[in-house]
Amino acid sequence: MFNPARLTIARQRRKLTKKALAEALRVDQKTVIRWEEGEAQPTDENVAALGKALEFPCEFFHGDEIDQPLSDAVSFRALTSMSARDRDAALAASSLAFLLSDWINTRFNIPAPDLVDFSNGVDPEAAAEMLRQKWGLGLKPIRNMVHLLEAKGVRVFSLAEDTRTLDAISMWRRDLPYIFLNTAKTAERSRFDAAHELGHLVLHKHGGPQGREAEDEANQFASCFLMPRAEIQARLPRVHTLQEIVEAKKYWRVSVGALNYRLHKLRITSEWQYRRFCIQSMERFSEAEPYPMQREVSTVWDQLLSALRREGIHKHTIADALAVPVSEIENLLFLLTNMQSIDGQGATPARSRARLRVIGQK
């Protein structure tokens, strides 16, 4: 039977209102509302028109129920400046990621989650230090955040949304943690976003602070997780020039802005120095990042897609199995893996020292 929830997901992925979809179909808006609320069944001709207007296979609308994350259970950054359409499109993308994730889980053994629940009010900086200790990371810079998250069982996807108001989102679903990164951001920004969302996953799993307070806590966690207090104080006990920060950012693999802010919060630099470095950074680099780092990519997806490719399974096969557009598969993995591994043209495996479990097919 026709699944009304899937119509909502497809419409939201195309950032269309019910009115706009009705106009595209040349039907009354109330008709679309009744379809989405399950009060009426569209005809086969209607479904064909929906598929054409929304660029989704007709089979998609007849599939089983799809988990849909609730907006208040998802960590949204920059929520105040985000439009409802961008928010709903991101949530709909999450639902499609659940479909892909479930399909993968029936074929491979993915690392199980190994996170800690700090939602009982643990200080964000203490939580970051304890998690580093649990994972045996010491105080040195984290080589690759995406690899680390995957090794600890976090499902990492891309948010290939054409918007600057959405940095990243995270959520728990059936005791599995998910993080979606906006890969249109700089590599340094995306890396901080990954640590920020990890903060949400461990600090706010069972609720807690909301809005600005929750974002501040996740920022504090990310800052400490990427730049531990003791190591920063040992390597940069004093800072006199912006160039010192520019050189040090290469070691910590963070942005100049993030390191400048961390130094100020640790009282290594004064308020006056912090503001002066902010102004100088803007004058010298504008929104660019000096010594830009290489974007972090996934090692799990490279292994999965390579294994599938050896069986003759490529992106079109996956899209057909899930009854979704190929573009949606590409969007979920955009810049996280070598796209050739999806196309089936051969791929160069990502170089990684992440201690991932061997992925074995079921």
Summary of the structure (lengths in Angstrom):
residues: 362
radius of gyration: 22.1
end to end distance: 30.9
largest distance: 71.1
contacts: 1134
relative contact order: 0.12
helix: 54%
strand: 6%
